[in-house]
Amino acid sequence: MRHGLQLLIAGLLGVALATTCAPPPRPIDDKRPLTRITLKGPLIDARTTMVAAWEVPNHPLKDKDLDDSRLSKDIRWGFQLFTNTPAEAPQFVPGKVSCSNCHLNAGQRERALPLVGIAGMFPEYNRRSGRLYTLNDRVVDCFLRSQNATGVADAPLPTTTSREVLALSAYITWLARGYPVGKNPEWRGKN
């Protein structure tokens, strides 16, 4: 009984903190919710409701330009890893979180950590580690920090040369086709 009471108190404190610390909602020009996919440039509009949560504008499993090459297979598998990480790489996600839980619409939704066009920004300096980070370093960092890859004793940790990391990097790089190298996309950092 005592444990249950502690959980209840912790939950109520969490709700109180979340409601008092959360920034006020930002006004949106058009009050009507968008119930189907609406693109804002290359990204799904942030106002689109969750009805469009599984819509993916650039879908590698449907891209006719991808062939049977190793790179094309890695891009496709990277997409599958991205959208269903616990099934595709269970050793790295003990918390059962997919990449697409944070990067909505497979990394293609405005204000939801979009990844379209960001591959050309790597390598970049990472202040936390005090060194240059490659895209592969960033993917490993997501596995370790956001998806708790360190949470299982004796489980292998992802490395920059892990098959899964290479496939995810291939997918993220595929999302950057046609974008300039070294130029931050206007949507980066506006989450």
C-alpha positions in Angstrom: 0.0 0.0 0.0 2.8 2.4 0.9 4.5 1.8 -2.5 1.2 2.6 -4.3 0.8 5.8 -2.3 4.4 6.9 -3.2 3.7 6.3 -6.9 0.5 8.3 -6.7 2.3 11.2 -5.0 5.1 11.0 -7.6 2.6 11.0 -10.4 0.7 14.0 -9.0 3.9 15.9 -8.5 4.9 15.1 -12.1 1.6 16.4 -13.4 1.9 19.6 -11.3 5.4 20.2 -12.5 4.5 19.6 -16.2 1.6 22.0 -16.1 3.4 24.7 -14.2 6.7 24.5 -16.1 5.3 24.0 -19.6 5.4 27.0 -21.8 2.0 28.4 -22.9 0.8 27.0 -26.2 1.9 29.1 -29.2 -1.0 30.6 -31.2 -1.5 29.2 -34.6 -2.9 31.5 -37.3 -5.5 29.0 -38.5 -7.5 27.5 -35.6 -8.9 24.7 -37.7 -7.1 21.4 -37.2 -5.6 19.8 -40.3 -7.0 16.3 -40.5 -5.1 15.1 -43.5 -1.5 15.4 -44.6 -0.5 19.0 -45.4 3.0 19.7 -46.5 4.9 22.8 -45.4 7.8 22.8 -47.8 9.3 19.3 -47.6 7.8 18.7 -44.1 4.4 17.7 -42.8 2.8 20.8 -41.3 3.0 20.8 -37.5 -0.7 21.7 -37.3 -1.7 18.4 -39.0 -3.5 16.2 -36.4 -2.4 12.8 -35.4 -4.6 11.3 -38.1 -1.5 11.9 -40.4 1.0 10.5 -37.8 1.9 7.6 -40.1 2.1 9.6 -43.3 5.6 9.7 -44.8 6.2 12.1 -47.7 9.5 10.6 -48.7 9.1 6.8 -48.3 12.1 4.7 -49.3 10.0 1.5 -49.4 8.0 3.1 -52.2 10.8 5.0 -54.0 11.2 3.6 -57.5 14.7 5.1 -57.8 16.1 2.7 -55.1 17.5 -0.4 -56.7 18.9 -3.7 -55.3 22.3 -2.2 -54.4 23.7 -2.5 -50.9 23.1 1.2 -50.3 19.5 1.0 -51.3 18.9 -1.9 -49.0 20.6 -0.1 -46.2 18.4 3.0 -46.8 15.2 0.8 -46.7 16.4 -1.1 -43.6 17.4 2.3 -42.0 13.8 3.4 -42.5 12.5 0.2 -41.0 14.9 0.6 -38.0 13.8 4.2 -37.7 10.0 3.4 -37.6 10.1 0.2 -35.6 13.4 0.2 -33.6 12.4 -2.3 -30.9 11.6 -5.0 -33.5 14.7 -4.2 -35.7 17.3 -3.5 -33.0 16.0 -4.8 -29.7 19.5 -5.0 -28.2 19.8 -1.2 -28.4 16.4 -0.2 -27.2 15.4 -1.8 -23.9 12.9 0.9 -23.3 11.0 -0.1 -26.5 11.2 3.4 -28.0 11.5 3.9 -31.8 13.4 6.8 -33.4 10.0 7.9 -34.8 8.7 8.5 -31.3 10.8 11.7 -31.1 11.2 12.4 -34.9 7.6 12.2 -36.0 6.5 11.1 -39.4 9.8 9.2 -39.9 11.7 12.5 -39.3 9.7 14.5 -41.8 7.3 16.6 -39.6 7.8 20.3 -38.9 8.6 21.1 -35.2 9.1 17.5 -34.3 12.9 17.1 -34.6 12.8 16.8 -38.4 15.8 15.2 -40.1 15.2 16.3 -43.7 18.4 17.9 -45.0 20.5 17.7 -41.8 23.0 15.0 -42.9 25.0 17.7 -44.8 25.7 19.4 -41.4 27.9 16.7 -40.2 30.6 16.5 -39.0 29.8 19.2 -36.5 31.2 20.2 -33.2 29.4 18.7 -30.2 29.8 20.8 -27.0 28.8 18.0 -24.7 31.6 15.7 -25.9 34.1 18.5 -26.8 34.8 17.1 -30.2 33.6 16.8 -33.8 30.7 14.5 -34.2 29.9 12.5 -37.4 26.3 11.6 -38.3 27.1 8.0 -37.0 28.3 9.5 -33.7 25.0 11.3 -33.4 23.0 8.1 -34.1 25.1 6.2 -31.5 24.5 9.1 -29.0 20.7 8.8 -29.6 20.9 5.0 -28.9 22.9 5.6 -25.7 21.1 8.6 -24.3 17.6 8.7 -25.7 16.9 5.0 -26.1 18.8 3.7 -23.1 21.1 1.2 -24.9 23.1 1.0 -21.7 20.1 -0.2 -19.8 20.7 -3.9 -20.3 23.6 -5.6 -18.6 26.0 -7.5 -20.9 24.1 -6.3 -24.0 26.3 -5.1 -26.9 26.5 -1.3 -27.3 26.1 0.4 -30.6 29.2 1.7 -32.3 29.7 4.0 -35.3 30.3 0.9 -37.4 27.3 -1.2 -36.2 25.1 -2.4 -39.1 22.1 -0.6 -37.5 23.9 2.7 -37.1 25.1 2.6 -40.7 21.6 1.8 -42.0 20.1 4.6 -40.0 22.7 7.0 -41.3 22.0 5.9 -44.8 18.3 6.7 -44.3 19.0 10.1 -42.8 21.5 10.9 -45.6 18.8 9.8 -48.1 16.5 12.4 -46.5 19.1 15.0 -47.4 19.1 14.4 -51.1 19.1 17.8 -53.0 20.0 19.9 -49.9 23.2 21.8 -49.8 26.1 20.6 -47.7 27.1 22.8 -44.8 23.9 24.9 -44.8 21.5 24.5 -41.9 17.9 23.8 -43.0 15.6 26.6 -41.8 13.6 24.2 -39.7 16.5 22.8 -37.7 16.4 23.8 -34.1 12.8 25.0 -34.3 11.0 22.3 -32.3 
